[in-house]
Amino acid sequence: MNGEAIKKLLLTVLLAVTVAAQPAMAVEKLELGFGLGAAPDYEGSEDYVPVLLPYARADLDSGQFLRLQGNRLGGIDFRANVLPDDIWRFGPMLGYIPERDDVDNNQVDRMQKVDTSVMVGIFWGIEFDGWAAEIEAQQDAVGGNGFLLTLDVGYKIPINYQLMVGFSVFTTYADGDYMNNYFSVDRGDSQRSGLDQYDADSGFKDVGFWLTGRYNFYGYWNVLAVGSYSRLIGDAADSPIVDDEGDPNQFLLGLMLSYDF
């Protein structure tokens, strides 16, 4: 299945699950937050830049939810669980990955820019007794930047009535379009940047883990902390963009303040 076929499939499923979703039930809990973090200047960079980290979650009494949060690529993810169930999760998701342009590294900055990605997709998962497992499929709908498939398994631990911590591990598969746009160096890019030509193929591009914490410090006020580490692997790690000018070890750190309504 080529990229265009995947895009059409995901857009069709996104429309179908949105239309099929039951009318919104009563909102059981609403949490809004905002904070700051540090993320790589671009995927594979050794330089870090400040990023805004919004957070919003609405839990419905049916078990459905809406969630918006910053992602580890310096962008934003939104998802909607349309299943009225306390265990199973399924629904559409929408993601934003910033463009790669005007970056700190002089050689990478001379390469042609990578346009902003608007990732449209679906997720499916299960959550019970603190454990959660999820699979996400996303296709860039505007810039032709490819397809991502992410597998994630995690566990949340309530320390006490005020503090919750979580841990998860993940890996991401990227198709040829994504790998080519973010990690390949074509002839023109090589001449402009001085980097060796390189052709990145599809495959698993990273493995890593998330650490999260939520502390209710006063009334309805909370502090949310997030940390992520990922290791680029395979063709992504071997790219001159990463191997020569960047770092396969990628981090995200962030702190947010939120309020429960």
Beta strands, then each sheet from edge to edge (+ up, - down):
strand 1: 27-40
strand 2: 48-60
strand 3: 65-70
strand 4: 76-81
strand 5: 88-97
strand 6: 117-128
strand 7: 131-140
strand 8: 147-158
strand 9: 163-174
strand 10: 203-218
strand 11: 221-232
strand 12: 249-260
sheet 1: 1+ 2- 3+ 4- 5+ 6- 7+ 8- 9+ 10- 11+ 12- 1+
end
